[in-house]
Each structure stands twice: as structure tokens, then as C-alpha cells.
């Protein structure tokens, strides 16, 4: 087999992305080519049962995508790391940096509080939030980013617009570096100031699945007494729907096309088969805004966490990122069988974003659980490795 060059891989990557972009936005929002072969294998494993593969055609596209990665693995040496250029990294963040709905939330909050303040941006990505802070008149900004390519892009964008003596880009793992070494604290002590504003968009479709709570917990020793945290609250509403698979987006799509089946009796029989099976709705994710009927009930703020209301945090010797484990749960009385959707929200002061309303990001997908009978249920967050939309992200158990 011909050994692929980096140019070949990037060309084929572009073709694969174009073919599957509509169904892979959750995956493609992350950098792809900053991977060792071992990391690539890990990513391929995640593709075996993705939630956005909805039909046979998509499965064929996924298979082609996996083959591309297989060739990348076989054509790379064990120590080789293929890196993106700046433009490719920015493209991989396209859905985030062009999401005006999300950007306005953070921009407004930063404009209110960053002027003449010391700002810490954890998970800077392209540096957009750090840029907002410097543009708003922050006296100093620390942009922390684990990925070296993202850190380089942040540095390049900020240095092209602002004096270097107003910011520093730290290419470190905030959770491990800050916990294991005093050097990080010395970096801050060198400038003899505490952090006035912490901003972090380490938030995924599962709300807690990119480690915002861990970030806040690790940042606490660095914060001033009156520090502002953006966002300042992560919360969950519970929306209860009829226990029907019609609420499943792929089932709804099929049922909505009944008229194309010509025979109404055939179509009615297909609908009955597709909606009577309740088991497939448990522990998955839905595009809530595509659900064709309103919820039976909305229970607001069943769970709320922020800097002043943190959950218990366990620290262990487990591998990163599970070495810092927030204990997240709530219980709720439910009076009838239903499908319970966990509606995730982020807030700052009086502004709230419902993640389901995101324009393009995977935030749109919301976790759901199946409730078979009335009773009090315990909902427990179960994602210690911070995976993207795992099937068992929330566990739901009847407790009385």
C-alpha cells in the first residue's frame, strides 16, 4: 500500500468531512490531526456507536471515515504527531466561533466585568474569550489551553492585536499542572495579583462533560475574594414527555413521512411498530427542539451548581480526567410513566442559555431517561472520563 503523505491525508480528510459533516458536527468540532496513532485508535473506538448515525447510509459514511483513520494509523510511525496549521485548527472550531448565540452570552458578560481586571480563561481554544476580555480593557489575561496547536493559535491571534505585556498563553493541563506543582502558583505570584474574573466554556452537551466544575474547583486558590465566574451557574430542568418513541428524532422523521408510503394501512402499521417499543428511549440523547409535541410537565432547576454551590468533589489516583470527580445527583418525585429529558442550562447573572437552543454546536443534544412507573427517582451523573454523549451519561433509579 502506498504510504500516505500528510498532504494526502489532509486532502482525504477534507473529502471525508464534507461527506459526513451534517451528521458529525459534534465530533468534528474537535481537532482531528493533533493525534498520535494511539489517540487515533481511541477516537476510532468512540465512532463505533455514535448517536448521530441514524441510518444505513450514514453507517456506510462512518465506515469510510474509519477506513481513513485506519490508513492514518498504518502510515504513521509510533512516535509521529501530525499537527494542524492555524487555519485548519480554526476551521475545526468553526461551529463554536461562529455561534453568535453563544458568543453574545460570553461577550456581554465579559464586557460587564473585565475592564481593569485580571482574567483567567481556561480552555481558551482559539482564544476568542481571551480576545473579548482584552478588547474590553482587562489589565491582564491568562489564556490556559492544553492542546499545543490551540495554544499556538491563541498566541498568534492575541499577539496580532494586543501588547504581549497584557497577556500570557499557558500551554498546560490546568487540572494536573495546578494540582501537582507549585510552579503554576509562582507564575501568578510573579505578577503579585489574584484572578478577578474566571471565564471557562469547558461545557459540553452533557453540561458537566467537559469539566467546568473541575475547572472552578482547581481555580479557587487563585481567585480573589470577590472574583466573578462566567458562567456563574450550571443548572438542569426536568421536562417530562409521553413515553413514546415518537419523541425519538429518527422515529419522528420516519413517521412524519408516512404519506410517502402511499398505503395508509402500511404506514399506520409501521408507526405502531416504531412507537410501541419503549426500551430504546432510555439513557440516550435527543434533539429536544425537534420533538413534535410539548412536554407534559416542566420541573425547573432540579439541579443547580456554581462557585457558591459546588457538589462534593472526590480526588483519587484514577487516571486523568477521572482523578477529579464531582458527585452530581438529584432526586425527584414522578407521578406517571414518561420519558424524562434533562434540559441543560448555563447562566450568568440574569442571562440564561438553554443548551438545546444552540445554533450548530452539539449542545443541542439533551440526555433523556425512561421512567417506567410512578415513584421517587434518583438521577446520578455518570461520566467520569468525560466522554462525548455516552449512552449511560445519566443513571436513573427508583428509590421508593
C-alpha positions in Angstrom: 0.0 0.0 0.0 1.3 3.4 -0.9 2.4 5.3 2.2 0.3 8.4 2.5 1.8 11.8 2.9 0.5 14.5 5.2 -0.9 16.3 2.2 -2.7 13.2 1.0 -4.2 12.7 4.5 -5.4 16.3 4.7 -7.0 16.1 1.3 -8.8 12.8 2.1 -9.7 14.2 5.5 -11.4 17.2 3.7 -13.4 14.9 1.5 -14.5 12.7 4.4 -15.5 15.8 6.4 -17.5 17.2 3.5 -19.4 13.9 3.1 -20.4 13.5 6.7 -20.4 17.0 8.1 -24.1 17.2 8.7 -24.1 14.2 11.0 -20.8 14.6 12.6 -20.8 18.2 13.9 -20.4 17.0 17.5 -17.2 15.1 16.6 -15.8 17.5 14.0 -15.9 20.4 16.5 -12.7 18.9 18.0 -9.2 18.9 16.4 -8.6 15.8 14.4 -5.0 15.8 13.3 -3.3 16.5 16.6 -3.3 12.8 17.4 -0.7 10.1 17.9 -1.6 6.7 16.4 -2.8 5.6 19.9 -5.0 8.6 20.2 -6.4 7.9 16.7 -7.3 4.4 17.7 -9.0 5.8 20.8 -11.0 8.2 18.6 -12.0 5.4 16.2 -13.3 3.3 19.1 -15.6 6.3 20.0 -17.0 6.1 16.5 -18.3 2.6 16.8 -21.8 3.6 18.1 -22.2 7.4 17.7 -25.6 8.9 18.4 -25.6 10.9 15.2 -25.5 7.8 13.0 -29.2 7.5 12.1 -29.5 5.2 9.1 -27.7 2.7 6.9 -26.4 5.4 4.6 -24.8 7.2 7.5 -23.2 3.9 8.7 -21.6 3.5 5.3 -20.2 7.0 5.5 -18.9 6.2 9.0 -17.2 3.1 7.7 -15.4 5.2 5.1 -14.4 7.6 7.8 -13.0 4.8 10.0 -11.0 3.5 7.0 -9.4 6.9 6.6 -8.2 6.8 10.2 -7.0 3.2 9.8 -4.8 4.3 6.9 -3.5 7.2 9.0 -2.6 4.8 11.8 -0.7 2.4 9.4 1.1 5.2 7.7 2.3 6.9 10.8 5.3 6.0 12.9 4.7 5.2 16.5 6.2 8.5 17.6 4.9 10.7 14.8 2.4 13.5 15.7 0.6 15.1 12.8 -0.2 18.7 13.5 -2.7 21.2 12.1 -1.8 24.6 10.8 -3.5 27.6 12.2 -6.2 27.7 9.5 -7.1 24.1 10.0 -7.4 24.5 13.7 -9.7 27.5 13.3 -11.8 25.6 10.8 -12.2 22.7 13.3 -13.7 25.3 15.8 -15.9 26.8 13.2 -19.2 25.8 14.8 -18.2 27.4 18.1 -16.6 30.7 17.0 -19.5 31.4 14.5 -22.2 30.6 17.0 -23.5 34.1 17.6 -26.0 33.0 20.2 -23.2 31.5 22.4 -20.7 34.3 21.7 -23.1 37.0 22.7 -23.7 35.4 26.1 -20.0 35.4 26.9 -19.2 38.7 25.2 -21.9 40.5 27.2 -20.7 39.0 30.5 -17.1 39.8 29.8 -17.9 43.4 28.7 -19.6 43.9 32.1 -16.8 42.8 34.3 -13.4 42.6 32.5 -12.3 46.2 32.4 -9.2 46.8 34.5 -9.4 43.2 35.9 -7.2 40.2 35.8 -8.9 37.5 33.8 -8.2 33.7 33.6 -9.6 31.9 30.6 -9.4 28.1 31.0 -9.8 26.1 27.8 -9.1 29.0 25.5 -9.3 27.1 22.2 -8.9 29.8 19.5 -8.6 32.5 22.2 -11.9 34.1 21.4 -12.9 34.7 25.1 -9.5 36.0 26.0 -9.8 38.3 23.0 -13.1 39.6 24.3 -11.5 40.3 27.7 -8.5 42.2 26.3 -10.8 44.1 24.0 -13.0 45.0 27.0 -10.0 46.5 28.8 -8.7 43.7 31.0 -5.5 44.7 32.7 -4.1 41.2 32.2 -5.3 37.9 30.7 -4.1 34.3 31.3 -5.2 32.0 28.5 -4.8 28.4 29.5 -5.0 25.7 26.8 -4.0 22.0 27.0 -3.7 21.5 23.2 -0.5 22.9 21.8 -1.9 23.8 18.4 -4.8 25.7 20.0 -2.4 27.4 22.4 -0.3 28.5 19.4 -3.4 29.8 17.6 -4.4 31.7 20.7 -0.9 33.3 21.0 -0.9 34.2 17.3 -4.4 35.8 17.4 -3.8 37.7 20.6 -0.3 38.9 19.8 -1.5 40.3 16.4 -3.9 42.6 18.2 -2.7 43.3 21.7 0.6 44.0 23.5 2.3 40.9 24.9 2.7 42.5 28.3 -1.1 42.3 28.7 -1.5 38.6 28.4 0.2 35.2 28.7 -0.8 31.9 27.0 -0.1 28.9 29.1 0.0 25.5 27.3 -0.6 23.3 30.3 -3.2 20.9 31.7 -4.9 23.2 34.2 -6.3 20.3 36.3 -3.0 18.4 36.7 -0.4 21.1 36.5 -2.1 23.3 39.1 -2.7 20.3 41.4 0.8 18.8 41.2 3.1 21.7 41.1 3.8 25.0 42.9 5.2 26.4 39.7 1.8 27.4 38.5 1.1 29.4 41.6 4.5 31.0 41.3 3.6 32.2 37.8 0.7 34.1 39.3 2.7 35.3 42.3 5.3 36.8 40.0 2.8 39.4 39.0 1.5 39.7 42.5 -2.2 39.5 41.7 -5.1 37.2 42.1 -7.7 36.4 39.5 -10.7 38.8 39.3 -12.6 37.1 36.5 -12.6 33.4 35.7 -14.2 32.5 32.3 -14.4 29.0 31.1 -16.5 27.4 28.4 -15.5 23.8 29.4 -19.1 22.7 28.9 -20.4 20.1 26.5 -23.9 18.7 25.6 -24.0 16.8 28.9 -23.4 20.1 30.8 -20.8 18.5 33.1 -18.9 16.6 30.4 -16.0 18.9 29.7 -15.2 19.6 33.4 -16.5 23.1 34.2 -16.9 22.1 37.8 -13.4 20.6 38.0 -12.1 23.9 36.5 -13.8 26.0 39.1 -12.6 23.8 41.9 -9.0 23.9 40.7 -9.1 27.7 40.2 -10.4 28.5 43.7 -6.9 29.0 45.3 -6.2 31.6 42.5 -9.3 33.7 42.8 -9.8 37.0 44.7 -12.4 37.1 47.4 -14.9 38.9 45.1 -14.0 37.1 41.9 -16.6 36.8 39.1 -17.0 33.4 37.4 -18.5 33.2 33.9 -20.9 31.4 33.7 -21.9 31.5 37.4 -24.4 28.7 37.4 -25.0 25.4 35.6 -28.5 24.0 36.1 -30.9 21.4 34.9 -34.7 21.4 34.3 -36.6 18.1 34.0 -39.1 18.0 31.1 -41.5 15.1 31.1 -42.8 13.7 27.8 -45.2 10.9 26.9 -43.4 7.6 27.0 -43.4 7.2 23.2 -40.6 6.5 20.7 -42.3 9.1 18.5 -40.2 11.6 20.5 -37.0 10.0 19.2 -35.8 12.2 16.4 -35.1 9.3 14.0 -38.5 7.7 14.6 -40.3 11.1 14.3 -38.5 11.7 11.0 -39.8 8.3 9.6 -43.3 8.8 10.9 -43.5 12.3 9.5 -43.0 10.9 6.1 -45.9 8.4 6.3 -47.7 9.9 3.3 -44.7 8.9 1.1 -45.5 5.2 1.8 -48.7 5.5 -0.4 -50.6 2.9 1.6 -52.1 4.4 4.7 -52.6 1.0 6.4 -48.9 0.1 5.8 -47.8 3.5 7.2 -50.1 3.1 10.3 -48.6 -0.4 11.0 -45.1 1.0 10.7 -45.9 3.8 13.1 -47.4 1.4 15.6 -44.3 -0.8 15.5 -41.9 2.2 15.8 -43.7 3.8 18.7 -44.7 0.8 20.9 -41.2 -0.2 21.8 -40.3 1.9 24.8 -36.9 0.4 25.6 -34.9 2.4 23.1 -35.5 5.7 24.7 -33.7 5.0 27.9 -30.3 6.6 28.5 -29.7 8.3 25.2 -29.8 11.9 23.7 -32.4 13.7 21.7 -32.6 16.9 19.7 -35.3 18.3 22.0 -36.2 21.1 19.7 -37.2 18.5 17.0 -39.7 16.8 19.3 -43.1 17.3 17.7 -45.2 17.7 20.9 -44.8 19.8 24.1 -43.8 18.2 27.4 -46.5 17.1 29.8 -44.7 18.9 32.6 -41.7 21.1 33.2 -39.9 21.0 36.6 -37.4 23.8 36.9 -34.0 23.8 38.5 -33.9 20.3 39.8 -30.1 20.7 39.9 -28.0 23.9 40.3 -24.3 24.2 40.8 -21.9 27.2 40.8 -18.9 28.6 42.6 -21.0 29.1 45.8 -22.9 25.8 45.5 -20.4 23.2 44.4 -21.1 19.5 44.6 -18.9 17.2 46.6 -15.5 16.7 44.8 -13.6 13.4 45.1 -9.9 13.3 44.3 -8.4 9.9 43.6 -5.4 8.2 42.0 -7.5 7.4 39.0 -6.2 8.4 35.5 -7.0 11.8 34.1 -9.6 13.1 33.9 -11.4 10.9 36.4 -8.9 11.9 39.2 -11.2 14.8 40.0 -14.7 13.6 40.3 -17.7 15.8 41.1 -20.6 13.9 42.8 -23.6 15.1 40.9 -27.1 13.8 41.6 -30.7 14.8 42.4 -34.0 13.1 43.2 -37.5 13.9 42.0 -41.0 12.5 42.5 -42.5 11.5 39.2 -46.2 10.7 39.1 -46.6 8.8 35.8 -44.6 6.7 33.3 -42.8 9.1 30.9 -39.6 10.0 29.1 -37.6 12.5 31.2 -35.4 14.9 29.4 -32.7 16.7 31.3 -32.7 20.2 29.9 -29.3 21.8 30.5 -28.7 25.5 31.1 -25.9 27.9 31.7 -26.4 31.3 33.4 -24.6 34.4 34.3 -26.4 37.0 36.4 -29.8 37.4 34.8 -28.9 35.8 31.4 -29.6 32.1 30.8 -28.8 29.9 27.8 -30.7 26.7 27.2 -28.2 24.4 25.5 -30.9 22.9 23.4 -31.2 26.2 21.5 -27.6 26.1 20.3 -27.3 27.1 16.6 -24.9 24.5 15.5 -22.9 23.0 18.3 -23.5 19.5 19.8 -25.0 21.3 22.8 -28.4 20.8 21.0 -28.4 17.1 22.1 -30.0 16.6 25.6 -29.9 13.5 27.8 -33.1 11.5 28.3 -34.1 8.7 30.6 -37.1 6.3 30.5 -39.4 6.3 33.6 -41.5 3.0 33.7 -43.7 3.6 36.7 -44.5 6.4 39.3 -42.2 6.9 42.2 -39.3 8.9 43.5 -36.2 8.6 41.3 -32.6 9.3 41.9 -30.7 10.7 38.9 -26.9 10.4 39.0 -24.4 11.8 36.6 -22.1 9.0 35.4 -19.4 10.2 33.1 -16.0 10.1 34.9 -13.9 10.0 31.7 -15.8 13.0 30.3 -16.9 11.2 27.1 -19.0 12.9 24.4 -22.6 11.8 24.8 -22.1 8.3 26.3 -25.3 6.2 26.4 -25.2 5.9 30.2 -24.3 9.5 30.9 -27.2 9.7 33.5 -28.3 6.8 35.6 -31.9 6.8 36.8 -33.1 4.5 39.6 -36.4 4.3 41.5 -35.7 4.7 45.2 -39.2 4.4 46.7 
